[in-house]
Amino acid sequence: LLRRLLYCGEWIESHALHLHLLHAPDFLGYESGITMAADHREVVDVLDPTPAADEVVVAVTACGICGSDLHVASVVGSPGTILGHEIAGTVEAIGTGVDPGAWRIGQAVAVRPFGGCGTCRWCLAGRADHCDQFQLVGLDRPGGFAERLAVQARELFALPASLVGPEQALVEPLAIARRALRRTGDVTGQTV
């Protein structure tokens, strides 16, 4: 998964972010994840996540590499950060407090890369980015450059069966472009 995602490291290396791709075995409940150390990036073994009551574990099928990941890796990230926020995957485990009718094992999903407390006025208005407890996946919480991650169930969006493969990870960047166009308004006849 990780070598396929990183195209054997060629994309990353061409952007001067030196990732040391190591072979990490998947045994005893461990999985591979790209993490940061003080002076380099590497593939390491991390514990498999287990879902909290309101969480779902997602098996990552695709994760885009964003300019924000490069910024986190080179400027704001802390050692041990697992990068990646343009995430798609399948539901692998469901927490005990998650509505059993909302998600099913094997269901294809995209992950909204941020979350909040879920109860404040901002979260209830759909603006978790203003929540006092705002957290970004791939910075404040482990991201999609791991084989699995636990996310709040409310951060998932079901994907249609017709959307398969690496294209699934394009949902997040396309959502940003769509929002920008909606905020811009009618640009007919204008150069944008």
N, C-alpha and C positions, 0 to 999 in steps of 0.2 A: 504493500500500500504506500509506504512512505517513499520508496524509490520511484514508484510510478508517479506519485504526486509531484516529486521534485525533479522528475526527468533525470534521474541519476545525479542530481546536484548541479547539472549544467546551468539551469536558469538562475539559481541562487548564486553560484560562483560568478556568473557573468555580471551580477550586480554587486560584486565586492562584499558579499555577506558570506563568510567562509563557514559552511556547514560541514562538519566531519560526519559523514554517513557511516555509521558502524552497524554491524549485524547484531541485532538484539533478539535473543530467543524468546519465544512466547511460551513460557512454562510457569507452573506454580502460581497462576493468577497474576502474572506480570504481562505487560504489553510494552510496545515501543512507543516512545514519544520524543519529539524534538524539543529539547530544552536549552536554556541559556546558562552558560557559566560566565565568570567575570570577563574572560577574554576570547571566548569561542562558543560555537553552537555544536551540539552533538545529539546523536540518537542515544537515548538511555532507556533503561527499564523503569517503568513506574507501575504502581499497583493498579489493578483493574478498579474502576470506580464502581461503587454500589449506590443505588439511588436512595436519597433521603425520601421522606414521606411524599413531598410534592415534586419529586424529580423523576426524570426518565433517563436511562442510559442509552446513548446513541452510538451505534457502530458506524464510524465515519467511512463513507464511500468516496467522498471527494471533498477537498478543501482548497480554496483558491489561495494564492499568495498575493497579498495586497501591499501597496506601498506603506500602509500603516504598520504591517508586520515588519517591514524593513526598518521603520522608525522605532518601533518598540524594541527590536533587536539591537539597534545601534545607539539609542538615546535613552529611552524611558524604562525599559524593561529591567527587571531584577533577576539575579541568578536563580535558576529553577523555573522560570516562566516557560510554560508551554504555549507557543504561539498559535495563531490561526483562528480567524473569526468568520470566514466565508465558508460555512459548513453545511454539508448535506450528508445524510446517512439513513440508517434504518433503526427503528426502535428495537432495542435488545432486552431491556428490563424496565419494569414500571414500578414506581414507588407505591407504598400502601395507601397513601392519601390521594392518589391521582384517580380521577373519574375513570372507572374501568371501561366505559363506553367511548371515551375520548381517543384513546390510542390503542393499537394492537401490535403485538410482537411482529417484526418484519415489515411494518409500515414505513414507506419512504417519507422522509421529512427534511425540511430545511430548518436551520436553527437561527433564530433572531440573536444577534451577537451581544445583546445586553439585557439586563434585567434589573429590577428593583425589588422593593419589599412586597409589592403586590397589593398593599392595602391603603397607601397614602392617596391623597387626592390626585397626584400626578400619575401614579400607576393606574388608578381606576379610570383616569381619562385617556389611558393608552400612551402616556408620555413618561415611561420609566426612565428616560434619559434625564429627567429633572428630579428624580427621586434622591433623597439624602443617602440612600443605601445603594445607589447606582453601581453596577459592576459590569465591566466589559469582559466578555469571553476572549481569551487569548492575551489578556493583560492582568486583570484582577482574579480571574479564574482560569483553570486549564482550558486550552483551546483545541482546535481541530487538527493540529499536527500530531495528535495522538490517535491511536486506533479506536479508542472509545472515550467518551466524556459524559459526565452527568450534567444535565441542564434542567432548569425548572420546566415543568410541563407546559406552562403558559408561554414559553419561549419557542415553541414548535409550530410549524406550519406544515400541513399535509401537502405532499407533492402528488401530482397526477401520475398515473401509471405510465403515461406516454413520455414523461421526462425521465430519462435514464442516463447513467454514466456520469462522466465528469461535468456535463452541462448542468447537473443539479446544483453544483457549487456556484453557478452564476446567478442564482436567485437573489442573493444579497446585493451584489453590485447592480443588478438590474432594478431592484427596488429603490436603490439610491437614485439612479438615473430617472426612474419614473416619478419619484417625489420631486426632483429638481424641475422636471418638465411641468408637473402640476402646479408647483409654486410660481413658475415663471408666467403662466397664463398663455394666452394666444400670441404666438410669435409668427403668424402667417405674414409672409413678405419681409420679415426682418432677418438680418444676418445675426446668427447667434454663435 
